[in-house]
Amino acid sequence: MTDQLLNARAVVMRDLEATGVANPEIVSVLEDAVSERRWWAEQWPAGASYVGGLVAQDVQDALLERMGRWPVCPRCEAAVHALYIHPELGGPDPVWVCEESGTEIAPLGGLGAPE
């Protein structure tokens, strides 16, 4: 399960970096989310494909309290609004989806990648 946790950390870190928020405080939030999911991952080894999406959701929830919505939709010109992980349970194959239009924006770890 360690590999899945390391992968989850890596893909969420890519999205944090791509959106310009990967400062030391935010990276600590990510580290805390990975650490807190370790127990969950150990209890449900069959849930490995869900770990990345769940870590992303944990970071997203923690950042809402600290800095507001993250990540925000890069496509819509409407009021600032967030993306969310789909499927809701975080996997398998989690993607970021616009909360307004329901449009798939990028796979987890793929924010900021050329379309």
KEGUZA-632543 format. One line per field, with one value per residue: x, y, z of N, C-alpha, C in turn. Coordinates in pm, 1 decimal, padded with zeros to 6 digits. Example, Ala and Ser with C-alpha at 12.3 -4.5 7.8 and 13.67 -1.06 7.14 Angstrom:
% KEGUZA-632543
n.px	01319.0 / 01285.0
n.py	-00569.0 / -00225.0
n.pz	00780.0 / 00708.0
ca.px	01230.0 / 01367.0
ca.py	-00450.0 / -00106.0
ca.pz	00780.0 / 00714.0
c.px	01320.0 / 01290.0
c.py	-00330.0 / 00003.0
c.pz	00780.0 / 00787.0
END
This chain:
% KEGUZA-632543
n.px	00082.2 / 00211.4 / 00321.2 / 00091.9 / 00018.7 / 00242.1 / 00222.8 / -00024.0 / 00046.5 / 00229.7 / 00073.2 / -00117.3 / 00052.5 / 00157.6 / -00069.5 / -00106.4 / 00128.7 / 00091.1 / -00119.1 / -00012.6 / 00003.7 / 00171.0 / 00318.5 / 00529.5 / 00350.3 / 00116.2 / 00212.6 / 00263.4 / 00001.8 / -00073.3 / 00103.7 / 00001.7 / -00252.8 / -00188.1 / -00064.8 / -00281.1 / -00447.8 / -00317.5 / -00384.1 / -00647.3 / -00593.3 / -00446.1 / -00639.9 / -00815.3 / -00704.9 / -00789.3 / -00886.0 / -00699.6 / -00700.0 / -00848.7 / -00718.8 / -00564.2 / -00758.0 / -00902.2 / -00711.1 / -00669.1 / -00922.7 / -00919.5 / -00713.4 / -00823.9 / -01048.7 / -00917.7 / -00779.2 / -00987.4 / -01064.7 / -00835.0 / -00753.8 / -00955.2 / -01146.5 / -01011.5 / -00900.8 / -00959.3 / -01191.5 / -01047.7 / -01158.1 / -01423.4 / -01594.9 / -01758.3 / -01854.6 / -01599.7 / -01537.1 / -01512.1 / -01333.7 / -01416.5 / -01348.4 / -01416.2 / -01498.1 / -01712.1 / -01623.1 / -01356.9 / -01224.4 / -01218.0 / -00959.2 / -00961.0 / -01088.3 / -01073.2 / -01353.7 / -01563.7 / -01756.6 / -01973.5 / -02045.7 / -02016.5 / -01829.1 / -01554.1 / -01232.1 / -00957.3 / -00743.3 / -00669.8 / -00377.3 / -00320.2 / -00374.4 / -00318.0 / -00183.6 / -00119.2 / -00398.9
n.py	-00119.5 / 00113.4 / 00203.2 / 00297.2 / 00510.7 / 00676.1 / 00728.0 / 00860.8 / 01090.4 / 01199.6 / 01255.1 / 01437.5 / 01637.4 / 01719.1 / 01845.7 / 02050.2 / 02196.0 / 02265.1 / 02441.1 / 02645.5 / 02663.3 / 02526.3 / 02572.9 / 02565.3 / 02539.8 / 02434.3 / 02200.3 / 02065.8 / 02023.7 / 01838.0 / 01627.5 / 01563.0 / 01471.1 / 01241.2 / 01090.4 / 01056.1 / 00899.7 / 00661.8 / 00467.8 / 00404.6 / 00297.0 / 00072.5 / -00077.4 / -00139.5 / -00290.5 / -00358.9 / -00125.9 / 00027.2 / 00166.3 / 00386.0 / 00558.5 / 00784.1 / 00970.6 / 01010.0 / 01123.8 / 01360.4 / 01478.1 / 01510.5 / 01699.2 / 01907.5 / 01969.3 / 02055.2 / 02278.2 / 02447.3 / 02558.0 / 02704.1 / 02867.0 / 02896.7 / 02791.2 / 02515.6 / 02295.1 / 02571.1 / 02614.0 / 02614.9 / 02674.5 / 02780.4 / 03090.4 / 03194.9 / 03292.3 / 03241.2 / 02907.2 / 02573.8 / 02269.2 / 01921.9 / 01591.7 / 01307.1 / 00968.0 / 01017.3 / 00872.9 / 00872.3 / 00709.0 / 00424.9 / 00558.3 / 00856.2 / 01179.9 / 01535.6 / 01741.6 / 01998.2 / 02185.6 / 02336.8 / 02295.0 / 02022.9 / 01916.6 / 01714.0 / 01795.1 / 01730.1 / 01444.1 / 01321.5 / 01461.8 / 01574.8 / 01844.9 / 02153.0 / 02042.8 / 02035.0 / 02055.3
n.pz	00000.0 / 00040.0 / -00202.2 / -00337.0 / -00174.2 / -00202.8 / -00474.7 / -00476.7 / -00333.2 / -00513.9 / -00748.6 / -00654.6 / -00567.5 / -00814.6 / -00920.7 / -00732.4 / -00775.9 / -01045.8 / -01028.1 / -00890.9 / -00608.9 / -00439.2 / -00181.8 / 00118.3 / 00343.1 / 00226.4 / 00116.5 / 00351.4 / 00431.9 / 00238.8 / 00307.2 / 00560.3 / 00485.6 / 00337.2 / 00536.9 / 00714.6 / 00557.7 / 00548.8 / 00747.9 / 00667.3 / 00414.7 / 00483.3 / 00611.3 / 00409.3 / 00167.0 / -00091.1 / -00185.9 / -00316.7 / -00562.5 / -00507.4 / -00340.2 / -00433.1 / -00529.8 / -00294.2 / -00125.2 / -00267.7 / -00234.2 / 00043.7 / 00072.3 / -00073.6 / 00088.6 / 00324.1 / 00225.8 / 00158.9 / 00399.0 / 00459.1 / 00237.2 / 00056.1 / -00231.6 / -00405.1 / -00655.1 / -00877.7 / -01146.9 / -01464.0 / -01707.3 / -01733.6 / -01766.4 / -01585.5 / -01249.1 / -01000.6 / -00938.4 / -00809.6 / -00893.5 / -00877.9 / -00753.8 / -00943.2 / -00979.4 / -00691.7 / -00466.2 / -00509.1 / -00690.3 / -00912.1 / -01131.5 / -01100.9 / -01185.5 / -01241.6 / -01230.4 / -01353.7 / -01132.3 / -01206.6 / -01484.2 / -01514.7 / -01676.4 / -01768.3 / -01672.4 / -01628.7 / -01573.3 / -01242.0 / -01124.6 / -01363.1 / -01402.8 / -01559.8 / -01770.4 / -02124.0 / -02344.4
ca.px	00000.0 / 00301.7 / 00331.0 / -00028.4 / 00025.7 / 00343.3 / 00165.3 / -00125.2 / 00119.2 / 00290.7 / -00024.4 / -00176.7 / 00158.5 / 00160.8 / -00181.3 / -00076.9 / 00229.9 / 00033.8 / -00210.0 / 00065.2 / -00019.8 / 00255.1 / 00414.3 / 00555.8 / 00231.3 / 00023.9 / 00275.8 / 00238.7 / -00136.9 / -00068.5 / 00169.0 / -00094.3 / -00359.0 / -00131.4 / -00045.4 / -00410.9 / -00506.6 / -00239.4 / -00463.7 / -00757.1 / -00537.7 / -00407.2 / -00761.5 / -00886.4 / -00605.9 / -00854.9 / -00921.7 / -00580.0 / -00728.6 / -00924.5 / -00636.3 / -00527.4 / -00873.6 / -00937.8 / -00610.5 / -00701.0 / -01039.9 / -00877.5 / -00638.4 / -00922.2 / -01125.8 / -00830.3 / -00747.3 / -01106.7 / -01058.3 / -00716.4 / -00735.7 / -01070.4 / -01164.7 / -00898.4 / -00858.9 / -01070.2 / -01210.1 / -00969.4 / -01225.8 / -01546.5 / -01580.1 / -01855.9 / -01793.7 / -01499.9 / -01593.9 / -01413.3 / -01342.6 / -01430.3 / -01302.5 / -01519.2 / -01618.1 / -01714.1 / -01542.9 / -01215.8 / -01162.7 / -01086.2 / -00933.6 / -01024.5 / -01071.9 / -01126.5 / -01473.0 / -01616.5 / -01878.7 / -02082.2 / -02089.4 / -02004.3 / -01731.3 / -01427.1 / -01125.5 / -00827.0 / -00726.6 / -00594.7 / -00235.4 / -00308.4 / -00408.5 / -00212.0 / -00126.7 / -00181.2 / -00517.6
ca.py	00000.0 / 00228.6 / 00253.3 / 00373.1 / 00636.0 / 00759.5 / 00771.4 / 00961.3 / 01212.7 / 01253.6 / 01312.5 / 01557.3 / 01738.5 / 01774.2 / 01939.0 / 02167.3 / 02273.0 / 02317.6 / 02550.5 / 02750.6 / 02675.7 / 02429.5 / 02632.7 / 02472.2 / 02515.1 / 02349.1 / 02067.5 / 02003.0 / 01976.5 / 01714.4 / 01524.2 / 01522.7 / 01392.5 / 01109.3 / 01021.8 / 01018.1 / 00793.9 / 00538.7 / 00370.3 / 00363.8 / 00212.6 / -00055.4 / -00151.1 / -00178.3 / -00303.9 / -00364.4 / 00009.9 / 00099.5 / 00255.6 / 00499.7 / 00638.8 / 00913.1 / 01059.5 / 01043.0 / 01219.6 / 01487.7 / 01534.2 / 01553.2 / 01823.8 / 02006.6 / 02008.3 / 02130.5 / 02406.8 / 02530.7 / 02630.0 / 02789.1 / 02963.1 / 02899.1 / 02679.0 / 02462.7 / 02384.4 / 02641.5 / 02574.6 / 02698.8 / 02688.9 / 02859.8 / 03233.5 / 03231.2 / 03320.5 / 03142.3 / 02786.2 / 02467.7 / 02138.0 / 01816.1 / 01460.0 / 01211.6 / 00947.1 / 01078.3 / 00794.6 / 00896.3 / 00619.5 / 00423.5 / 00654.7 / 00982.4 / 01295.8 / 01663.2 / 01777.9 / 02131.5 / 02174.1 / 02409.6 / 02235.3 / 01877.2 / 01879.7 / 01659.6 / 01892.4 / 01662.0 / 01335.7 / 01357.6 / 01474.4 / 01630.1 / 01985.9 / 02231.7 / 01973.4 / 02082.8 / 01978.0
ca.pz	00000.0 / 00039.9 / -00339.3 / -00369.0 / -00100.4 / -00268.2 / -00601.7 / -00443.6 / -00299.2 / -00636.1 / -00842.5 / -00594.2 / -00570.9 / -00951.0 / -00935.3 / -00649.7 / -00847.4 / -01170.2 / -00995.9 / -00825.9 / -00464.3 / -00366.9 / -00088.8 / 00228.5 / 00425.3 / 00151.1 / 00108.0 / 00482.5 / 00427.5 / 00159.9 / 00388.7 / 00663.1 / 00420.6 / 00305.4 / 00664.6 / 00767.7 / 00473.1 / 00564.6 / 00822.8 / 00579.3 / 00309.0 / 00544.1 / 00644.8 / 00287.5 / 00060.4 / -00222.3 / -00223.2 / -00362.1 / -00675.0 / -00455.8 / -00249.6 / -00492.8 / -00529.2 / -00156.4 / -00076.9 / -00333.5 / -00166.7 / 00177.0 / 00054.0 / -00116.6 / 00206.9 / 00413.8 / 00165.0 / 00163.1 / 00526.3 / 00464.6 / 00128.4 / -00033.3 / -00323.7 / -00482.7 / -00762.5 / -00942.5 / -01286.1 / -01554.6 / -01836.4 / -01733.2 / -01743.1 / -01482.1 / -01118.9 / -00958.1 / -00880.5 / -00793.5 / -00956.2 / -00779.6 / -00798.3 / -00984.8 / -00899.3 / -00559.6 / -00371.6 / -00536.1 / -00785.9 / -00976.3 / -01238.7 / -01065.5 / -01273.9 / -01195.3 / -01305.8 / -01323.6 / -01051.7 / -01272.4 / -01611.3 / -01513.0 / -01778.2 / -01722.2 / -01699.7 / -01635.1 / -01476.0 / -01121.4 / -01158.7 / -01497.1 / -01415.6 / -01620.9 / -01886.7 / -02247.5 / -02384.7
c.px	00086.3 / 00314.8 / 00210.5 / -00028.8 / 00127.8 / 00293.3 / 00060.2 / -00059.0 / 00173.1 / 00187.7 / -00090.9 / -00073.4 / 00169.5 / 00049.8 / -00162.0 / 00024.8 / 00172.0 / -00057.9 / -00142.7 / 00045.7 / 00071.4 / 00362.3 / 00434.0 / 00433.9 / 00135.6 / 00081.9 / 00259.5 / 00096.0 / -00142.7 / -00006.7 / 00075.1 / -00204.4 / -00309.8 / -00116.0 / -00178.2 / -00477.8 / -00433.2 / -00320.8 / -00576.2 / -00706.6 / -00496.7 / -00529.0 / -00834.5 / -00789.1 / -00667.6 / -00893.0 / -00806.3 / -00609.8 / -00806.2 / -00838.1 / -00602.9 / -00640.9 / -00914.3 / -00838.9 / -00638.1 / -00820.5 / -01004.8 / -00803.1 / -00734.9 / -01003.0 / -01041.5 / -00798.2 / -00867.2 / -01105.5 / -00945.1 / -00714.5 / -00853.6 / -01070.0 / -01035.5 / -00936.9 / -00980.3 / -01073.7 / -01133.4 / -01042.1 / -01344.0 / -01516.6 / -01681.3 / -01781.2 / -01696.9 / -01570.7 / -01491.3 / -01436.0 / -01366.5 / -01383.8 / -01424.0 / -01449.5 / -01600.1 / -01629.5 / -01394.3 / -01153.0 / -01259.9 / -01079.3 / -00999.0 / -00990.7 / -01126.9 / -01240.2 / -01519.3 / -01747.1 / -01997.2 / -02136.5 / -02089.8 / -01904.2 / -01604.7 / -01315.9 / -00991.0 / -00827.6 / -00654.1 / -00447.0 / -00212.6 / -00350.5 / -00289.9 / -00146.7 / -00193.3 / -00297.4 / -00499.0
c.py	00125.5 / 00288.3 / 00338.4 / 00508.1 / 00730.6 / 00811.8 / 00879.7 / 01094.5 / 01278.5 / 01319.8 / 01437.6 / 01669.9 / 01800.9 / 01876.3 / 02064.3 / 02257.3 / 02338.8 / 02436.6 / 02659.7 / 02766.8 / 02586.3 / 02499.0 / 02538.1 / 02440.5 / 02417.7 / 02208.9 / 01994.0 / 01949.9 / 01844.3 / 01601.0 / 01472.8 / 01433.9 / 01251.8 / 01027.9 / 00972.9 / 00907.6 / 00660.6 / 00431.3 / 00316.1 / 00264.8 / 00075.2 / -00140.6 / -00204.1 / -00186.6 / -00307.2 / -00225.3 / 00092.1 / 00199.2 / 00380.2 / 00599.7 / 00776.1 / 01012.7 / 01101.5 / 01141.7 / 01357.1 / 01555.0 / 01584.0 / 01686.8 / 01935.8 / 02057.5 / 02094.8 / 02268.4 / 02500.9 / 02616.8 / 02731.8 / 02900.8 / 02974.5 / 02779.9 / 02644.8 / 02326.0 / 02453.4 / 02602.2 / 02669.9 / 02731.4 / 02784.3 / 03006.5 / 03284.3 / 03265.5 / 03207.6 / 03024.7 / 02674.3 / 02351.1 / 02038.3 / 01685.4 / 01373.8 / 01081.3 / 00997.1 / 01004.1 / 00805.1 / 00801.6 / 00514.0 / 00528.1 / 00789.2 / 01094.1 / 01419.3 / 01703.5 / 01916.3 / 02116.9 / 02245.2 / 02334.9 / 02083.4 / 01825.8 / 01824.0 / 01753.7 / 01822.3 / 01542.4 / 01388.7 / 01355.3 / 01540.6 / 01774.5 / 02060.7 / 02166.1 / 02028.3 / 01992.5 / 01915.2
c.pz	00000.0 / -00099.3 / -00376.2 / -00297.5 / -00161.7 / -00402.3 / -00578.0 / -00411.7 / -00425.6 / -00727.8 / -00784.1 / -00593.2 / -00710.1 / -00971.0 / -00850.1 / -00719.8 / -00972.0 / -01145.2 / -00913.0 / -00677.1 / -00379.6 / -00283.2 / 00029.7 / 00315.5 / 00356.1 / 00135.1 / 00240.9 / 00491.8 / 00351.1 / 00241.1 / 00497.4 / 00603.8 / 00388.3 / 00433.8 / 00722.1 / 00685.9 / 00487.4 / 00636.9 / 00734.9 / 00475.3 / 00363.1 / 00575.8 / 00522.2 / 00169.7 / -00079.5 / -00272.1 / -00275.8 / -00473.1 / -00632.0 / -00378.1 / -00307.6 / -00488.2 / -00389.5 / -00096.1 / -00138.9 / -00265.6 / -00026.9 / 00170.0 / 00016.7 / 00003.2 / 00301.5 / 00356.8 / 00164.3 / 00289.2 / 00528.8 / 00360.2 / 00033.6 / -00126.6 / -00397.7 / -00534.2 / -00822.2 / -01089.4 / -01378.1 / -01684.9 / -01836.8 / -01705.7 / -01640.6 / -01353.2 / -01081.4 / -00892.0 / -00889.4 / -00889.2 / -00844.2 / -00840.6 / -00830.4 / -01018.5 / -00756.0 / -00457.2 / -00402.3 / -00635.9 / -00831.9 / -01087.9 / -01210.4 / -01164.7 / -01204.0 / -01288.3 / -01259.6 / -01246.1 / -01115.6 / -01393.8 / -01610.5 / -01615.1 / -01714.0 / -01766.9 / -01718.3 / -01542.5 / -01352.4 / -01156.8 / -01292.6 / -01512.6 / -01473.9 / -01740.6 / -02012.8 / -02289.0 / -02519.2
END
